[in-house]
Amino acid sequence: MPSGSRIEKLPLSKNADRVALDAARKQLGQIILGKDDQVGLALSCLLARGHLLIEDLPGLGKTMLAQALARVLGLSFNRIQFTSDLLPADIVGVSVFKQESGDFQFQPGPVFAQLILADEVNRATPKAQSALLEAMEEQQVSVDGNTRQLPAPFFVVATQNPADQIGTFPLPESQLDRFLMRLELGYPNAENERELLVGKDRRAMLDEVAAAMSPDALVKLQQAAANMHMSDPLVDYIQELVRFTRESPDIEIGLSPRGALALAAAAKAHAFVNSHSGVYPDDIQAVFAAVAGHRLKPAGSTSFRSAAELCQHVLDTVAIP
């Protein structure tokens, strides 16, 4: 959604971490074909220290994107398949009695990794879904009265099937709010689908991908993204967008202060990922639907058929500085 502003790129001289980020994005684009915008948003989400929710129909590459992110960013990875019989202990771990020592020993669950794929998260019961809340918010879990820190950096990438499919449990608003962004991948175009059909198997390609960076380098990139300059008029722009969502008759629940912070952090990370010299209105607009779409609750009388339409209405209505 161009704003008409002239976007300046960073100087061509790049440090090793910046080069590694560009390499990671290129590798992701070779595996997830034709989805450069979504790949850029996914990287922006992680650089903003956020968790990512990917919602779409089965078979569109949601799981593949999560696995590819872990591989190219050099992160330890665990996959949790959410099912209706999943228990919280299956996620965080459990204390097991050891007869030889006569005491209980904690056996860590799959949540103890740097990137967790919560696959089909809305197929589990709310009780199992809630096991992720503390992990996502505090980067720790509490088991048997003991608090245990999770690895750093720590991300949850969750996939979700559309809510109207059989066997799904809607995520509560409190858990949706823990996700910095929600993305949809959508169907590939004809050219990219043909490449999928006749080209090399994407899973085989994923097995061959080498890490483009280390977790320490990722942390440095997160700090650099957080330090991107945002001018006062753009802070005003974010506040106007947030204010509109709270006052519009088409929106029952607008963005909270946490939502406003998420929008600012995501815009800075998007500017950094795309080598902008600072945050531009285009960056705020590019991340707005992904950040706000799952946080806004349309009014019952609204004519907007989707979160994307509602977010576009907000962007079209609020003036750009």
JOBELVEN-V92769 format. One record per residue. N is the residue number from 1. PSI is psi in whole degrees, -180 to 180 (* if undefined). Layout:
# JOBELVEN-V92769
[[N | PSI] [N | PSI]]
This chain:
# JOBELVEN-V92769
[[1 | 86] [2 | 142] [3 | -5] [4 | -2] [5 | 152] [6 | 115] [7 | 126] [8 | 135] [9 | 158] [10 | 159] [11 | 154] [12 | -29] [13 | 124] [14 | 145] [15 | 176] [16 | -37] [17 | -39] [18 | -42] [19 | -40] [20 | -38] [21 | -43] [22 | -38] [23 | -39] [24 | -42] [25 | -39] [26 | -43] [27 | -41] [28 | -39] [29 | -26] [30 | -24] [31 | -46] [32 | 93] [33 | 138] [34 | 17] [35 | 47] [36 | -38] [37 | -45] [38 | -38] [39 | -43] [40 | -39] [41 | -39] [42 | -44] [43 | -39] [44 | -41] [45 | -46] [46 | -36] [47 | -24] [48 | 10] [49 | 36] [50 | 169] [51 | 152] [52 | 131] [53 | 124] [54 | 115] [55 | 123] [56 | 177] [57 | 156] [58 | 146] [59 | 12] [60 | 8] [61 | 15] [62 | -50] [63 | -40] [64 | -41] [65 | -43] [66 | -45] [67 | -39] [68 | -39] [69 | -46] [70 | -42] [71 | -50] [72 | -23] [73 | 0] [74 | 32] [75 | 145] [76 | 148] [77 | 135] [78 | 144] [79 | 132] [80 | 116] [81 | 112] [82 | 126] [83 | 171] [84 | -21] [85 | 10] [86 | 137] [87 | 154] [88 | -38] [89 | -27] [90 | -16] [91 | -52] [92 | -22] [93 | 178] [94 | 152] [95 | 129] [96 | 134] [97 | 127] [98 | 113] [99 | -37] [100 | -33] [101 | -16] [102 | 18] [103 | 177] [104 | 139] [105 | 131] [106 | 129] [107 | 107] [108 | 143] [109 | 179] [110 | -10] [111 | -14] [112 | 73] [113 | 166] [114 | -31] [115 | 122] [116 | 128] [117 | 109] [118 | 90] [119 | 128] [120 | 54] [121 | -28] [122 | 12] [123 | -7] [124 | 162] [125 | 159] [126 | -33] [127 | -43] [128 | -39] [129 | -38] [130 | -18] [131 | -20] [132 | -15] [133 | -52] [134 | -40] [135 | -43] [136 | -35] [137 | -42] [138 | -7] [139 | 43] [140 | 163] [141 | 151] [142 | 122] [143 | 126] [144 | 39] [145 | 0] [146 | 139] [147 | 129] [148 | 128] [149 | 144] [150 | 161] [151 | 155] [152 | 140] [153 | 161] [154 | 127] [155 | 146] [156 | 123] [157 | 111] [158 | 141] [159 | 150] [160 | 134] [161 | 155] [162 | 143] [163 | -20] [164 | 0] [165 | 153] [166 | 138] [167 | 23] [168 | 150] [169 | 119] [170 | 138] [171 | 134] [172 | 156] [173 | -37] [174 | -34] [175 | -38] [176 | -38] [177 | -19] [178 | -19] [179 | 123] [180 | -41] [181 | 152] [182 | 129] [183 | 156] [184 | 140] [185 | -45] [186 | 172] [187 | 149] [188 | 159] [189 | 174] [190 | -40] [191 | -46] [192 | -34] [193 | -37] [194 | -39] [195 | -36] [196 | -37] [197 | -39] [198 | -13] [199 | -169] [200 | 145] [201 | 132] [202 | -32] [203 | -37] [204 | -39] [205 | -40] [206 | -38] [207 | -24] [208 | -9] [209 | 133] [210 | 153] [211 | 133] [212 | -16] [213 | 175] [214 | 163] [215 | -36] [216 | -40] [217 | -37] [218 | -41] [219 | -40] [220 | -40] [221 | -36] [222 | -43] [223 | -41] [224 | -40] [225 | -41] [226 | -23] [227 | 4] [228 | 140] [229 | 133] [230 | 119] [231 | 161] [232 | -41] [233 | -32] [234 | -31] [235 | -41] [236 | -40] [237 | -45] [238 | -43] [239 | -37] [240 | -40] [241 | -45] [242 | -44] [243 | -41] [244 | -41] [245 | -26] [246 | -23] [247 | -13] [248 | 136] [249 | -15] [250 | -8] [251 | 122] [252 | -42] [253 | 119] [254 | -171] [255 | 136] [256 | 172] [257 | -36] [258 | -37] [259 | -38] [260 | -43] [261 | -40] [262 | -40] [263 | -44] [264 | -45] [265 | -41] [266 | -39] [267 | -42] [268 | -44] [269 | -39] [270 | -41] [271 | -40] [272 | -46] [273 | -35] [274 | 15] [275 | 33] [276 | 153] [277 | -15] [278 | -177] [279 | 133] [280 | 163] [281 | -34] [282 | -36] [283 | -42] [284 | -43] [285 | -36] [286 | -32] [287 | -7] [288 | -49] [289 | -39] [290 | -34] [291 | -40] [292 | -24] [293 | -40] [294 | -3] [295 | -25] [296 | 140] [297 | 112] [298 | 149] [299 | 154] [300 | -26] [301 | 2] [302 | 152] [303 | -2] [304 | 131] [305 | -14] [306 | 164] [307 | -35] [308 | -43] [309 | -41] [310 | -44] [311 | -39] [312 | -37] [313 | -42] [314 | -46] [315 | -36] [316 | -25] [317 | -40] [318 | 127] [319 | 144] [320 | 134] [321 | *]]
